[in-house]
């Protein structure tokens, strides 16, 4: 078993010594810090602003109904009406939240579908320019010298693309 481990380690070391260079990129950080992502987030916020306003109004209505329900002297008929109103508001709020979440997920997926191919070609360009044999995602790295992190260079290139 020890010989097998030693053989595996020697093969690993041999393959690393033949590599021209290794780079590391935090893809998620690059995408979220990009100018494209900032523009997209603003567009999504603008698109969802009416939904947010409607949610705020519904929450206000619910709080008002809740305060009325807590008042002394509320008849049982009025209590039932308030409880029914609050149930309806909860349902409407949940539906709006679910719809907003679906819209955000759709917009994020469209953003990724558009930008990941661009990012991939830029990574290849950057690797070729720096004569790298391997570029890995930063999430997979346990430790590395800061000089192998190409995230900042990639962000500059991404922001420079139309």
Helices and strands as residue ranges (DSSP letters): H 2-17, E 22-25, H 27-33, H 35-70, H 76-129, E 134-137, G 138-140, G 146-148, H 151-160
